[in-house]
Amino acid sequence: MIQIRSCEGFGELEACVELQIETWGYDESDAIPRKTFLLAQEIGGQVLGAFEAETLVGFAMSLPGIKETQNGPRPYLHSHMLAVRESHRNRGLGAQLKWEQRREALSRGIRYMEWTFDPLEIKNAFLNIHRLGAICRTYLVDFYGVSSSRLQGGLPTDRLLAEWELDSPRVEAIFARRPAIEYQIEDRIDVPAAIDQWKAGEASRERARKVQLENGRMFQQAFSRGLAVLGFSRDADGNGVYEMGSAAQVVSGQATTFLKDYRNL
Ligand SMILES: CC(C)(COP(=O)(O)OP(=O)(O)OC[C@H]1O[C@@H](n2cnc3c(N)ncnc32)[C@H](O)[C@@H]1OP(=O)(O)O)[C@@H](O)C(=O)NCCC(=O)NCCS
């Protein structure tokens, strides 16, 4: 029996710090300390935990932000970390933590969230795009600079920016398990299932880097043509495919009107 709720007290925040280090293998320069988790809660962000009895087995942490839009400032949440203990993965907990982030944000009138993820991580792409309905229109080259994360495999920290319009018809439909809104696919970008293996091995890392460079080039070209990542599918062998189409098919209005954004940096 797993309970998803806001973390309370120093002990539960410290458990998030520990799970963070267990998950990413960060050294001291990269790990986010308990104080920052505390501040996230104090300033209108979120620190949500998944608890099995009293033990933390997953958490999601977000920070509040403001975007300038044509309709004035718009508050939003930047979800910085999502982690589920290895023993508890693939049982829907990651998705449940995201849906709880959404519920809590909407309860305060916050209608937009975003986060970044490594486009070479097939599972994360599947969760973010297919299961949650986020879309991507921005490719960030080496976003964090050098990272001690063991999941990064020493590659540059290229990221896709996931945009989650919390009450869009697309996200509402997925949440309510109704048929997803259909879209036309104009382009596809593949990620081979072997990418994790290639990243992990010293000798094969160059191969992973080639895929990162080539896919990064394709994402940037597609985004400059006005396409967005709208879908993600995987085949029986675990290979992933990003499906690109015009964003206007699934988003409207505010989502496209940010004045200051990573896109304009
Ligand atoms: C990402 C993470 C939080 C997901 O948590 P989780 O509880 O395992 O996620 P869920 O079970 O809710 O959803 C995962 C989905 O991916 C699917 N999946 C699992 N392995 C996969 C793979 N190799 N390729 C594609 N999809 C995969 C699961 O089947 C599930 O989909 P389903 O609901 O259709 O079965 C967890 O894997 C984790 O902590 N990873 C390390 C840290 C990290 O990468 N955080 C995210 C940064 S954006």
PDBQT file of the ligand as one rigid body, heavy atoms in Angstrom, charges set to zero:
ROOT
HETATM    1  C1  LIG A 301      11.827   7.720 -14.269  1.00  0.00    +0.000 C 
HETATM    2  C2  LIG A 301      11.254   7.019 -13.028  1.00  0.00    +0.000 C 
HETATM    3  C3  LIG A 301      10.964   8.047 -11.954  1.00  0.00    +0.000 C 
HETATM    4  C4  LIG A 301       9.941   6.336 -13.427  1.00  0.00    +0.000 C 
HETATM    5  O1  LIG A 301       9.344   5.766 -12.287  1.00  0.00    +0.000 OA
HETATM    6  P1  LIG A 301       8.439   4.437 -12.391  1.00  0.00    +0.000 P 
HETATM    7  O2  LIG A 301       7.692   4.324 -11.113  1.00  0.00    +0.000 OA
HETATM    8  O3  LIG A 301       9.255   3.283 -12.790  1.00  0.00    +0.000 OA
HETATM    9  O4  LIG A 301       7.468   4.869 -13.578  1.00  0.00    +0.000 OA
HETATM   10  P2  LIG A 301       6.044   4.259 -13.990  1.00  0.00    +0.000 P 
HETATM   11  O5  LIG A 301       5.959   2.827 -13.550  1.00  0.00    +0.000 OA
HETATM   12  O6  LIG A 301       4.962   5.166 -13.518  1.00  0.00    +0.000 OA
HETATM   13  O7  LIG A 301       6.066   4.416 -15.566  1.00  0.00    +0.000 OA
HETATM   14  C5  LIG A 301       7.103   3.924 -16.337  1.00  0.00    +0.000 C 
HETATM   15  C6  LIG A 301       6.564   3.517 -17.703  1.00  0.00    +0.000 C 
HETATM   16  O8  LIG A 301       7.699   3.276 -18.541  1.00  0.00    +0.000 OA
HETATM   17  C7  LIG A 301       7.619   1.955 -19.027  1.00  0.00    +0.000 C 
HETATM   18  N1  LIG A 301       8.977   1.438 -19.214  1.00  0.00    +0.000 N 
HETATM   19  C8  LIG A 301       9.729   0.753 -18.358  1.00  0.00    +0.000 A 
HETATM   20  N2  LIG A 301      10.917   0.448 -18.923  1.00  0.00    +0.000 NA
HETATM   21  C9  LIG A 301      10.901   0.995 -20.167  1.00  0.00    +0.000 A 
HETATM   22  C10 LIG A 301      11.818   1.035 -21.238  1.00  0.00    +0.000 A 
HETATM   23  N3  LIG A 301      13.031   0.469 -21.146  1.00  0.00    +0.000 N 
HETATM   24  N4  LIG A 301      11.456   1.662 -22.354  1.00  0.00    +0.000 NA
HETATM   25  C11 LIG A 301      10.253   2.270 -22.475  1.00  0.00    +0.000 A 
HETATM   26  N5  LIG A 301       9.340   2.267 -21.481  1.00  0.00    +0.000 NA
HETATM   27  C12 LIG A 301       9.659   1.628 -20.347  1.00  0.00    +0.000 A 
HETATM   28  C13 LIG A 301       6.847   1.198 -17.983  1.00  0.00    +0.000 C 
HETATM   29  O9  LIG A 301       6.319   0.018 -18.516  1.00  0.00    +0.000 OA
HETATM   30  C14 LIG A 301       5.789   2.222 -17.629  1.00  0.00    +0.000 C 
HETATM   31  O10 LIG A 301       4.812   2.299 -18.629  1.00  0.00    +0.000 OA
HETATM   32  P3  LIG A 301       3.398   1.520 -18.459  1.00  0.00    +0.000 P 
HETATM   33  O11 LIG A 301       2.682   2.291 -17.394  1.00  0.00    +0.000 OA
HETATM   34  O12 LIG A 301       2.767   1.642 -19.785  1.00  0.00    +0.000 OA
HETATM   35  O13 LIG A 301       3.710   0.116 -18.072  1.00  0.00    +0.000 OA
HETATM   36  C15 LIG A 301      12.237   5.951 -12.480  1.00  0.00    +0.000 C 
HETATM   37  O14 LIG A 301      12.545   5.049 -13.511  1.00  0.00    +0.000 OA
HETATM   38  C16 LIG A 301      13.524   6.543 -11.934  1.00  0.00    +0.000 C 
HETATM   39  O15 LIG A 301      13.600   6.911 -10.754  1.00  0.00    +0.000 OA
HETATM   40  N6  LIG A 301      14.559   6.669 -12.794  1.00  0.00    +0.000 N 
HETATM   41  C17 LIG A 301      15.834   7.268 -12.425  1.00  0.00    +0.000 C 
HETATM   42  C18 LIG A 301      15.748   8.772 -12.262  1.00  0.00    +0.000 C 
HETATM   43  C19 LIG A 301      15.188   9.472 -13.478  1.00  0.00    +0.000 C 
HETATM   44  O16 LIG A 301      15.569   9.198 -14.598  1.00  0.00    +0.000 OA
HETATM   45  N7  LIG A 301      14.245  10.401 -13.220  1.00  0.00    +0.000 N 
HETATM   46  C20 LIG A 301      13.520  11.127 -14.249  1.00  0.00    +0.000 C 
HETATM   47  C21 LIG A 301      14.224  12.313 -14.732  1.00  0.00    +0.000 C 
HETATM   48  S1  LIG A 301      13.178  13.139 -15.950  1.00  0.00    +0.000 SA
ENDROOT
TORSDOF 0
